[in-house]
Amino acid sequence: MKLYDTMTREMRKLTAEDGMNFRFYCCGPTVYGPAHIGNFRTFVLQDVFRRVLELSGQRTRHVRNITDVDDKTIRDSQAAGKGLQNFTEAWTTKFQQDCFALNLLPPHEEPSAVAHIPQQIALIEELMGKGHAYQSEDGSVYFKVASFDHYGCLSHLDQRELRAGASGAAVADDEYEKDAVADFALWKARKAEDGDNFWLSPWGEGRPGWHLECSAMCREYLGNTFDLHSGGVDLIFPHHDNEIAQSEAATGETFARHWFHITHLMVDGGKMSKSLGNMYTLADLEERGFTANELRYVLISGHYRHPLNFTLQSMADAKKALERIGKSAEHLRDRAGELADEGGNEGMDFSAHDFVYFKKAFDSLLNDLNTPEALGRVFSELRDLKADEMSEEEASTAVKDLDFILQALGLFLSRPAEQAEIDLPAEIQALAEKRWQAKQAKEWAQSDALRDELLEKGWEVKDDKEGYELCPKS
């Protein structure tokens, strides 16, 4: 697979540094409210990226964090009159439910910032020991931007401008939209407005800076150097530049070998805004009669490096497009007869899969994750196929090839009605998905262990060639 690299601004072939698992980190949600469709454009395309790697025969290790302490989570939890933990746990559950509905593979690790305060403190101590950080009079600790020669290497901002900013006053704000060109906070001293949201440290009571959290969790689960880091383009500066600076200053090693960024989602030709009433969530669209599968189709219909314009009409168009694919697939299955029920796509990988049909669609995904081109080639091939003239064997092969592509895109043509009616807890959803992925990877011991864990929690798993179904234990 080849993918554009933000750092070098070149197309580069992806390889696993350790020769085994392709290790990658995705900046996850800040859990102070429901994720909107702009957030999910990034998460859905990261999911397609992972699926393509795995279907190519590449094992992965996917880490996506939960930001459960920062300015926004503290501010909004207090406004809601709730403790930070209860507040963020509720929104984390909602996020995981939306991910399940959108058919996102659960990350192998989903660490939270609060659960990794010790690792963050240890990282600050390293930076202070090496002269890259200092403590201010109020007890806060800041990264000394001037001490890191390559600051801004990801965003390619003018170095003189960055140096000028670094000589100014330190910036403590860790709000997402803040473009801090000065020293940035690693540890924020406790203030009255923080309430009870503080932790003890060598520098007194306080909490970590937002940028620091990801660096500590990357290091904990992926090591000093890993294969790829991903997020929305809005995170390139200052967040990802700050991650690089504090991580490489501490370790002296390359932080991430590849950078994968997804461009903004627009709505009706403009920016999403609460004031305009166009900051849609999945629940908003479901209330209008649309499905998560249709939203997923829309979100992958544009190339990740180009802005995508979302409209309600695009959701209606997605519904029709999925129906067209479904009718063609049904026609092929009818032609294949009993052969269509043999095998299935469980455990399929590109290295072992000989394409007869739809190969060009998968080639598009291997070439800079070109999802719109892949979708176009699916429709082109479906249009050219003459199912009535195919033998049962040919139709069966076409069905399997189409299933393979739909699996790569994460699209499904139907889901059992009884499954949709069950209100599954997010924890159970995540366990079931992990078990399914373990089974696909032929990790039988882990798959059996997770099945047993689900049974202990009161849920049974029923597998078929299309996937699995969960139902309460009888």
QUISULFEN-V595136 format. One record per pair of residues at least 12 apart in sequence whose ideal C-beta (glycine too) atoms are under 7 Angstrom apart, sorted by the first residue. I is the first residue (numbers start at 1). J is the second residue. Records with the same first field share a line. If there is no record, write none. Layout:
I = J, J
//
This chain:
1 = 14, 52, 53, 56, 366
2 = 366, 367, 368
3 = 258, 260, 368, 369
4 = 305, 368
5 = 258, 259
6 = 154, 236, 259, 261
7 = 153, 154, 259
11 = 368
12 = 258
14 = 258
16 = 58, 227
17 = 225, 227, 257
20 = 59
21 = 59, 60, 61
22 = 53, 58, 60, 227
23 = 61, 222, 226, 227
24 = 60, 62, 226, 227, 228, 229, 230
25 = 63, 218, 222, 226, 229
26 = 46, 64, 230, 231
27 = 65, 214, 231, 235
28 = 64, 65, 66, 67
29 = 66, 67, 95
30 = 67, 70, 72, 73
31 = 66, 67, 68, 73, 88, 91, 92, 95
32 = 72, 73, 76, 91
33 = 76, 91
34 = 94, 281, 283
35 = 95, 98
36 = 272, 279, 280, 281
37 = 265, 280, 295, 310
38 = 264, 265, 272
40 = 102, 299
41 = 262, 265, 299, 308
42 = 231, 232, 262
43 = 99, 104
44 = 102, 104, 296, 299, 300
45 = 262, 300, 304, 369
46 = 230
47 = 104, 105, 410
48 = 300, 369, 371, 408, 409, 410
49 = 260, 369
50 = 62, 105
51 = 105, 407, 408, 410
52 = 365, 366, 369, 408
55 = 348, 349, 350, 404, 407, 408
56 = 349, 350, 351
57 = 349, 350, 351
61 = 108
62 = 107, 108
63 = 107, 108, 109, 221, 222
64 = 107, 110
65 = 111, 113, 214, 217
66 = 92, 110, 112
67 = 113, 210, 213
68 = 88, 112, 113, 114
69 = 84, 113, 114, 197, 207
70 = 174, 210
71 = 173, 174, 175
73 = 88
74 = 194, 197
78 = 195
84 = 197
93 = 426
96 = 426, 429, 430
97 = 426, 429
98 = 282
100 = 429
101 = 282, 292
102 = 292, 295, 296
103 = 296, 410, 412
105 = 433, 437
106 = 430, 433, 434
109 = 221
111 = 217, 221
113 = 208, 213
116 = 216, 217, 220
117 = 199, 208
119 = 216, 220
120 = 208, 212, 213, 216
121 = 201
123 = 212, 215, 216, 250
124 = 141, 186, 187
125 = 202
126 = 250
127 = 143, 186, 246, 249, 250
128 = 141
130 = 249
131 = 147
132 = 144, 147, 148, 249
133 = 186
135 = 203
136 = 170
138 = 189
139 = 189, 203, 204, 206
140 = 172, 185, 187, 188, 189, 206
141 = 186, 187, 203
142 = 170, 183, 184, 185, 186
143 = 183, 184, 186, 245, 246
144 = 183
145 = 166, 182, 183, 245
146 = 163, 166
147 = 249
148 = 245, 249
151 = 241, 245
152 = 241
153 = 244
154 = 236, 240, 241, 244, 259
155 = 236, 237, 241
157 = 237
161 = 181
162 = 181
165 = 181, 182
166 = 182, 183
168 = 182
169 = 182
170 = 182, 183
171 = 183, 184
172 = 185, 188
174 = 209, 210, 211
176 = 234
179 = 237, 238
180 = 238
184 = 209, 211, 238, 242
185 = 209
186 = 209, 212, 246
187 = 201, 203, 206, 208, 209
188 = 206, 207, 209
189 = 204, 206
190 = 205, 206
194 = 207
211 = 239, 242, 243, 246
212 = 246
214 = 243
215 = 243, 246, 247
219 = 247
224 = 251, 253
225 = 253, 254, 255, 257
226 = 256
227 = 257, 258
228 = 256, 257, 258, 260
229 = 256, 259
230 = 260, 261
231 = 261
232 = 261, 262
233 = 261, 262, 263, 264
236 = 261
243 = 255
262 = 304
263 = 304, 305, 306, 307
264 = 307
265 = 308, 310
266 = 307, 308, 309, 310
267 = 310
268 = 311
269 = 309
282 = 295
285 = 315
288 = 312
290 = 315
293 = 322, 411, 412
294 = 315, 318, 319, 322
295 = 315
296 = 410, 411
297 = 318, 321, 322, 411
298 = 310, 314, 315, 318
300 = 371, 409
301 = 372, 375
302 = 372
303 = 370, 371, 372
304 = 369
322 = 413
325 = 378, 382, 413
326 = 413
328 = 382
329 = 399, 402, 413
331 = 387
332 = 387, 395, 398, 399
333 = 399
335 = 387, 390, 392, 395
336 = 392, 395, 396, 399
337 = 392
339 = 392, 393, 396
340 = 396, 399
343 = 400
344 = 465, 466
345 = 400, 403, 404, 407
346 = 440, 465
347 = 440, 442
348 = 404
350 = 362
353 = 404
355 = 401
356 = 397, 401
357 = 381, 397, 398, 401
358 = 378, 381, 401, 402, 405
360 = 377
361 = 374, 377, 378, 405
362 = 405, 408
364 = 377
365 = 408
374 = 409
378 = 405
385 = 398
416 = 469
419 = 469, 470
422 = 470, 471
424 = 470
428 = 454, 457, 459, 470
431 = 450, 453, 454
432 = 454, 461, 468, 470
434 = 450
435 = 447, 450, 451, 454, 461
436 = 468
438 = 450
455 = 473
458 = 472, 473
459 = 472, 473
460 = 473
//
